[in-house]
Amino acid sequence: MLNENSIDLGEVIRRQRVTIPLTLQELATMSGVSPSHLGRIERGERYPSARVLRRIAKPLGLGEDGLFTLAGYLSPHSSGVAEADPEYSLNRVDPYVAGVLAREPVNVQHALVAILTILKNIAQGVSKK
C-alpha cells in the first residue's frame, strides 16, 4: 500500500505538467519514462524512484533537490549541496523559514516545498515574458 505522500507527489507532478503545459506523451518523450508509468505516478498508483524523479525534474521545470525533498529522498534540512556550488545560494531556504518549516510534520513540509517550487516556476515564467 502506498503512503499518502505518494498521492500528493503525483498530484504535484500532474499539476506542474498541466501548468507548463505538457501532455503526458510529451513528458514521456522528453524524460524517457513511459507515459503509462507517468500516468500511474500522477494517479498515486506508483511511487517514483529517484531515477525517474531525476529524469522528469528538468522537463517539468522543477529543481531536482525540491522534487527529491518532496518525495522524501532528501531531508529539507540538508540537501547535501555544498555551499560552494553557485546554484546553492539561489535555492537555499531562508534560515528563519527553514526553522519554522522544521517544526511542521513531514507531510506539511512536503506540501510547502511543492507549493514554493510551483510558485518559483510561475515567477520565473512571468519574468521571462
N, C-alpha and C positions, 0 to 999 in steps of 0.2 A: 504494500500500500504506500502511496506517495504522501509526503507530508504537505501541509498547507502552503509552505513556501514555494513548492514547485508550481502550484496553480498561479500564485502571484507572479512568479518569474515568467511563466508562459504568457500571462496577460500583458506584462510589461513589454515583452518581446513583440507580441502581436500589435499592441498599440503603437510602438515605435515604428514597426514595419508599415502600418497603415498611414501613419503621420508623414512618412518620408515623401511620397507614397511608393511602396513596392508591393508587387503581388508575391504570393508565396513562391511561385515559379521563378520570378526574378531573383528573389533572395536565395533560392536554391542554386540557381546558376552562378550567382556571384560568390557564394560561400562554398559550393561543392558539397552541400548537405542535401540529401534528398527532400523533395517537397513533402512527401508523406511523413518523414521523420520530423520535419519542422512543424507540420500541422499537429502532430501528436504532442510535441513540446508546447505549442501555443495553447492547446486544449487541456494541458496538465496531465496528459496520459503518460508522458515520458518526462524524465528529468535529464537535462542535457549534461553531457560530460564536459570536462574542462576543454577538451579538444574541439568540441562543437561550439562552445561559447567563444573560443578564440577565433574560430572561422566566421562566426556571424557578427562579431562585435563591430568590425570596420564597416561592412556593408550597411549595418543599422545606424552607423554614426555614433555608436556608444563607445565610451572608454572601456578598454579591456579590464582595468582594475575595478571600475564601478560595477561592471557586469559580473566579475568574479566575486566581488564582495556581496552583491545582491544574491548570487547563487549560493553563498556560504562557503566558497572556496578560499576566500581571504577574510581576515579579520578587519573590521572597519578601523581598528586602532593601528594596525601595522600592515601596510600593503606590500612591504618588502622592497619598496622603491628607494633607491639611495638618494639622499638629498642632493648629491652632485648631479643628478640627472636633471637637465633643464626643464623637462616636462613636469617634474615632481612639483616644482613651485607653482605651476599653473593649476594642478589638480589637487593640491593639498587642501584639506578641510581646515578652516579656522579653528584654532585650539579651543576656544570657548564652545563653538558648535560641536566639536568632537567630544568635549567633556559632557555636554548636555546629552548628546546622542548616546554616549556610552552608558548612561543610566537608564536608557529605554530598553524594552525587551527586543530580542533579536529580530522578530518579525516586523516591529516598528522601524528598527534600523534599516532593514532591507527595503521596506516601503519608501522611507525617506531618501535613501540612496537612489532608488529608481526615479522618484519624483524629481530630485535635483538633477539627475542625469538628463532626463527628458527636458526639463526647463533650460538647462545649459545648451542642449542641442537646438532647441527652439530659438534661444537668444542668438546663437551663432548663425543660424539660418537667416534670421532677421537682419543681423549686421552685415551679412554678405550681399544682401539685395541692394 
